[in-house]
């Protein structure tokens, strides 16, 4: 019996001095519609991080954009949320308002290091004084212009504001017979906000103010003078028509994200050879056009004990090196200062500096965009059910006013009444 006891004691002693297997923490992160194009990118990123952090097991899950939100809400309700989820800013604002996301202010930078995300990116994710995500990527618009057309119109300088842009569009039409500009008036809500004009104030629609009417009247003047490309001008997405017109040499200036310049280079080398780049002028608020940011948020229900490891990975996932790599593949713009300062965005290749023939327009677009990124914001209207329906009424009113079918003030007044009836109904318990 004593021998058996001694054996047990020996086993207990042996087990007590053998180190226990180190626990591995699983971090599941969800993305939105990034497969299959980005499979190699994320496989390499995961392998690299796990090799440096053997105590972490990463699980990447990608959902189509139209089901991700439902999957996320279901997972949160079941108490099994992912550690990180890829969201747009409007989705984040709505979910933060409903208490479904965790604020991350305390985790944006590693201890002792400064926050590297741009001010604009952080402002996009600041709701009620707290930040609800790690910025990943966004974009900003530039103006690609046809040198031959602008030279014929006598235009040599970039527009400094919207008034000058509209004036140049009219000048181009008058002197060349071609439209100068193609705004996305099917997204007039963002256009108005970028120009510092609110749609809603204190719970009521206000887009029939004298300032709103004055801006729509300027659009109507430009339209009447044939300064606008009229193809699909009020469509929800007029960009395909805009690109086709620019590729065909039928449009003086095309407003787009830098990635679209590569399409010109591929599809119309002759037009690309005479393409120059202007910055898109910011609105009175200082906000630059074209921002639409995506980021990684932490859903409600993630264990507090897991946050250090999760947020360390989030900083890696959205750090400057990985943002730069992702931006180059995806044709988007990063949201960290270091990535934006990289030579990829700041230096023209030696073979692409002959501006006289338009060479290097794609690289010039990246440089111009990088300088504008700290003012690129996601502009949207939040907290309204069936907002797309209301926006259609606004677009219809603007179209009627711009094309001269209706008095601008009356058209906007009627749309405001429709909005306010809907807004008042939404307040009813």
C-alpha positions in Angstrom: 0.0 0.0 0.0 2.8 2.4 0.9 4.4 1.7 -2.5 1.2 2.7 -4.2 0.9 5.9 -2.2 4.5 6.8 -3.0 3.8 6.2 -6.7 0.8 8.5 -6.6 2.8 11.2 -4.7 5.5 10.9 -7.3 3.0 11.4 -10.2 1.5 14.4 -8.5 4.9 15.9 -8.0 5.8 15.2 -11.6 2.6 16.8 -12.9 3.2 19.8 -10.7 6.5 20.6 -12.2 5.6 20.0 -15.9 4.4 23.3 -17.4 0.7 23.3 -18.5 0.0 23.7 -22.2 -0.3 27.4 -23.0 -3.9 28.4 -23.8 -4.4 29.6 -27.4 -6.9 32.5 -27.8 -9.1 32.4 -30.8 -9.8 35.7 -32.6 -12.5 35.5 -35.2 -12.8 38.5 -37.5 -15.4 39.1 -40.2 -15.1 41.0 -43.4 -17.5 42.1 -46.0 -17.5 40.8 -49.6 -13.7 40.5 -49.8 -13.5 37.0 -51.2 -12.2 35.7 -53.5 -10.0 38.7 -54.5 -8.4 39.2 -51.1 -7.9 35.5 -50.1 -4.1 35.6 -50.7 -3.8 38.9 -48.8 -5.6 37.7 -45.7 -4.1 34.2 -45.8 -0.6 35.8 -45.7 -1.6 38.3 -43.0 -3.0 35.6 -40.8 0.0 33.4 -41.2 2.4 36.2 -40.4 0.5 37.3 -37.3 0.1 33.7 -36.0 3.8 33.1 -36.5 4.6 36.1 -34.4 1.9 35.3 -31.8 1.8 31.6 -31.2 -0.8 32.1 -28.4 -3.3 33.5 -31.0 -5.4 31.5 -33.5 -7.0 33.8 -36.1 -10.2 32.8 -37.9 -11.2 34.9 -41.0 -14.8 34.7 -42.1 -16.1 36.7 -45.1 -19.8 37.4 -45.7 -21.6 39.1 -48.6 -22.4 42.7 -47.7 -26.2 42.1 -47.9 -26.2 39.4 -45.1 -23.4 40.5 -42.9 -25.5 42.9 -40.7 -28.1 40.2 -40.1 -25.5 37.6 -39.3 -23.8 40.0 -36.8 -27.0 41.0 -35.0 -28.0 37.3 -34.7 -24.5 36.4 -33.3 -24.7 39.3 -30.8 -28.1 38.2 -29.7 -26.9 34.6 -29.2 -24.0 35.8 -27.1 -21.4 34.6 -29.7 -20.2 37.7 -31.5 -17.0 37.7 -33.5 -14.1 39.6 -32.0 -14.0 42.1 -34.9 -16.3 43.0 -37.7 -15.9 45.0 -40.9 -18.5 47.8 -41.1 -19.3 50.9 -43.0 -19.7 54.2 -41.0 -23.5 54.4 -41.3 -23.9 50.8 -40.1 -21.5 51.6 -37.2 -23.4 54.7 -36.2 -26.7 52.8 -36.2 -25.3 49.9 -34.2 -23.5 52.1 -31.7 -26.7 54.0 -31.2 -28.4 50.7 -30.4 -25.7 49.7 -28.0 -24.4 46.9 -30.1 -20.7 48.0 -30.4 -17.9 48.6 -27.9 -16.1 52.0 -27.8 -12.4 51.6 -28.5 -10.9 55.0 -27.5 -8.5 53.4 -25.0 -7.1 50.9 -27.5 -6.4 53.0 -30.7 -2.7 53.0 -30.0 -0.3 50.7 -28.3 0.9 51.9 -24.9 3.3 54.7 -25.2 2.7 55.3 -28.9 0.7 58.0 -30.6 -2.5 57.3 -32.6 -1.7 57.1 -36.3 -5.1 57.2 -37.8 -6.1 60.5 -39.5 -8.3 63.0 -37.8 -11.0 62.6 -40.4 -11.1 58.8 -40.0 -11.5 59.1 -36.3 -14.1 61.8 -36.7 -16.1 59.5 -38.9 -16.3 56.9 -36.0 -16.9 59.3 -33.2 -20.5 59.0 -32.0 -21.7 60.8 -28.9 -18.2 61.5 -27.9 -16.7 58.0 -28.2 -14.9 56.2 -31.0 -16.4 52.9 -32.2 -13.8 51.3 -34.5 -10.4 51.0 -36.0 -10.3 52.8 -39.4 -9.3 50.7 -42.3 -9.7 52.4 -45.7 -11.6 55.1 -47.4 -11.4 57.2 -50.6 -11.5 60.8 -51.8 -12.3 62.3 -55.2 -10.0 64.1 -57.5 -10.7 65.9 -60.8 -9.3 64.3 -64.0 -9.4 66.8 -66.8 -8.9 66.7 -70.5 -6.0 69.1 -71.2 -7.0 69.6 -74.8 -10.6 70.6 -73.9 -9.5 72.9 -71.0 -6.9 74.5 -73.2 -9.5 75.3 -75.8 -11.7 76.8 -73.0 -8.8 78.9 -71.7 -8.8 77.2 -68.3 -5.4 76.9 -66.6 -6.1 76.7 -62.9 -7.9 74.3 -60.6 -11.3 75.4 -59.2 -11.1 76.6 -55.6 -14.7 76.1 -54.7 -18.0 74.8 -56.1 -18.9 78.2 -57.6 -15.7 78.2 -59.7 -16.2 74.6 -60.7 -19.7 75.4 -62.0 -18.3 78.6 -63.8 -15.6 76.5 -65.5 -18.2 73.9 -66.6 -20.2 76.7 -68.3 -17.1 78.2 -69.9 -16.1 74.8 -71.3 -19.5 74.3 -72.8 -19.6 77.8 -74.3 -16.2 77.5 -75.9 -16.0 73.9 -76.9 -19.6 72.7 -77.2 -18.8 69.9 -74.7 -20.1 69.6 -71.1 -17.5 70.5 -68.4 -18.7 68.6 -65.3 -20.9 65.7 -64.3 -22.0 65.9 -60.7 -23.8 62.9 -59.0 -27.1 64.7 -58.5 -28.8 61.4 -57.8 -26.9 61.7 -54.5 -27.9 65.3 -53.9 -28.0 64.7 -50.2 -24.3 64.2 -49.9 -23.7 67.0 -52.4 -25.6 69.4 -50.1 -23.9 68.2 -46.9 -20.5 68.6 -48.5 -21.4 72.2 -49.3 -22.3 72.7 -45.6 -26.1 72.6 -46.0 -28.0 70.5 -43.5 -30.9 68.3 -44.6 -32.4 67.9 -41.1 -32.1 70.2 -38.1 -33.8 69.6 -34.8 -35.7 66.7 -36.2 -37.2 68.6 -39.2 -36.2 68.8 -42.8 -34.7 72.2 -43.7 -33.5 71.8 -47.3 -35.8 74.5 -48.6 -33.9 77.4 -46.9 -32.7 80.4 -49.0 -29.2 78.9 -49.0 -30.4 75.5 -50.4 -32.5 77.3 -53.0 -29.6 79.4 -54.1 -27.3 76.4 -54.6 -30.0 74.5 -56.6 -30.5 77.7 -58.7 -26.8 77.7 -59.5 -27.1 74.1 -60.6 -30.1 75.1 -62.8 -28.1 77.9 -64.4 -25.2 75.5 -65.2 -27.7 72.9 -66.6 -29.4 75.4 -68.9 -26.0 76.5 -70.2 -25.2 72.8 -71.0 -22.3 72.8 -68.5 -23.4 69.4 -67.2 -23.2 66.0 -68.9 -26.9 65.3 -68.9 -26.6 61.5 -69.4 -28.0 59.9 -66.3 -27.5 63.1 -64.4 -30.1 62.3 -61.7 -29.6 58.5 -61.7 -28.6 56.9 -58.4 -25.3 55.9 -60.1 -24.4 58.0 -63.0 -20.7 57.1 -62.9 -20.7 54.6 -65.8 -22.1 57.3 -68.1 -19.5 59.7 -66.8 -16.6 57.4 -67.5 -17.9 56.6 -71.0 -18.2 60.3 -71.8 -14.7 61.0 -70.5 -13.2 58.0 -72.3 -14.8 59.2 -75.5 -13.4 62.7 -75.2 -16.9 64.2 -74.7 -16.4 65.6 -71.1 -14.0 68.2 -69.9 -13.7 67.2 -66.2 -14.4 63.9 -64.5 -14.7 63.7 -60.7 -13.7 60.3 -59.4 -11.6 58.3 -57.0 -8.0 57.8 -58.1 -8.5 54.2 -59.1 -10.7 55.2 -62.0 -7.8 56.9 -63.7 -6.3 53.5 -64.3 -9.3 52.5 -66.4 -8.6 55.6 -68.6 -5.0 54.4 -69.0 -6.2 50.9 -70.0 -9.3 51.7 -72.1 -8.3 55.0 -73.8 -4.5 55.6 -73.9 -5.0 58.6 -76.1 -7.3 60.3 -73.6 -5.0 59.3 -70.7 -2.1 60.9 -72.5 -3.9 64.3 -72.2 -5.3 63.8 -68.7 -4.2 66.1 -65.9 -5.3 66.0 -62.3 -6.8 68.8 -60.1 -7.8 68.4 -56.4 -11.5 68.4 -55.9 -12.2 71.6 -53.9 -13.5 71.1 -50.4 -16.8 72.5 -49.3 -17.2 75.4 -46.9 -17.0 72.9 -44.0 -13.5 71.8 -45.2 -14.8 68.4 -46.1 -13.5 66.7 -49.2 -15.7 64.9 -51.6 -15.8 61.1 -52.0 -15.1 59.7 -48.6 -16.8 56.4 -47.6 -14.8 54.7 -44.9 -14.8 51.1 -43.8 -13.3 49.9 -40.5 -13.2 47.1 -37.9 -15.5 47.4 -34.9 -15.8 45.3 -31.7 -19.3 43.9 -31.2 -21.1 44.0 -27.8 -20.6 40.8 -25.8 -16.9 40.3 -26.4 -15.3 39.3 -23.1 -13.4 42.1 -21.4 -10.5 39.7 -20.7 -10.1 39.1 -24.4 -9.9 42.8 -25.4 -6.1 43.3 -25.0 -5.4 40.5 -27.6 -8.2 41.5 -29.8 -7.3 45.2 -29.9 -3.6 44.3 -30.5 -4.6 42.4 -33.6 -7.0 45.2 -34.7 -4.1 47.7 -34.6 -2.0 45.2 -36.6 -4.8 44.6 -39.1 -5.4 48.3 -39.7 -1.8 49.4 -39.1 0.1 51.5 -41.7 2.0 48.6 -43.3 -1.1 46.4 -43.9 -3.3 49.4 -44.9 -0.7 50.3 -47.5 -0.6 46.8 -48.9 -4.4 46.6 -48.9 -4.8 50.0 -50.6 -2.4 49.0 -53.4 -4.4 45.9 -54.2 -7.8 47.4 -53.7 -7.3 50.8 -55.3 -8.5 52.6 -52.2 -6.8 55.1 -49.9 -5.4 54.2 -46.4 -6.5 56.1 -43.3 -3.2 56.2 -41.4 -0.8 59.1 -41.6 2.3 56.9 -42.1 0.7 55.0 -45.0 -0.4 58.2 -46.7 3.2 59.5 -46.3 4.6 56.5 -48.1 6.5 57.2 -51.4 3.8 55.2 -53.2 1.5 58.2 -52.7 4.0 61.0 -52.5 6.6 60.4 -55.3 6.1 60.2 -59.0 8.0 57.3 -60.7 11.0 58.6 -62.8 9.3 57.4 -65.9 6.0 59.2 -65.2 6.9 62.8 -64.6 6.4 64.3 -68.1 3.3 66.3 -67.2 3.4 67.9 -70.6 1.8 64.9 -72.3 -0.2 63.8 -69.3 2.0 60.8 -68.4 1.7 59.8 -64.8 -1.9 60.9 -64.3 -2.7 57.9 -62.2 0.3 58.6 -59.9 -0.6 62.3 -59.8 -4.1 61.3 -58.7 -2.7 59.3 -55.8 -0.6 62.2 -54.7 -3.4 64.7 -54.9 -5.8 62.3 -53.0 -3.2 61.6 -50.3 -3.1 65.3 -49.5 -6.9 65.5 -49.3 -7.5 62.4 -47.1 -7.3 64.1 -43.8 -10.5 66.0 -44.8 -12.4 63.0 -46.4 -15.5 62.2 -44.4 -18.4 59.8 -44.9 -21.5 61.9 -45.5 -24.9 60.3 -44.8 -28.2 60.8 -43.0 -28.7 58.6 -40.0 -31.5 57.4 -37.8 -34.3 57.6 -40.4 -36.4 54.5 -41.4 -37.0 54.2 -45.2 -34.5 56.9 -45.9 -33.9 55.8 -49.5 -37.6 56.5 -50.2 -37.3 60.0 -48.7 -34.1 60.7 -50.7 -36.0 59.9 -53.9 -38.5 62.7 -53.2 -35.6 65.1 -52.7 -33.9 64.0 -55.9 -37.2 64.4 -57.8 -37.6 67.9 -56.4 -34.1 68.9 -57.4 -34.4 67.4 -60.8 -37.7 69.3 -61.4 -36.0 72.5 -60.3 -32.7 72.1 -62.1 -34.3 71.1 -65.4 -36.8 74.1 -65.2 -39.9 72.0 -65.0 -40.9 73.5 -61.7 -40.1 76.5 -59.5 -37.2 75.5 -57.3 -38.7 76.9 -54.1 -42.0 75.2 -54.6 -40.5 71.9 -55.5 -38.2 71.9 -52.4 -41.1 73.1 -50.1 -43.2 70.1 -51.2 -40.4 67.7 -50.6 -39.8 69.2 -47.2 -43.4 68.7 -46.3 -43.2 65.0 -47.3 -40.1 64.5 -45.2 -41.5 66.3 -42.2 -44.7 64.1 -42.2 -42.5 61.1 -42.3 -40.2 62.4 -39.6 -43.2 63.3 -37.3 -44.7 59.9 -37.8 -41.4 58.3 -36.8 -41.5 60.1 -33.5 -45.0 58.7 -32.6 -44.7 56.1 -29.8 
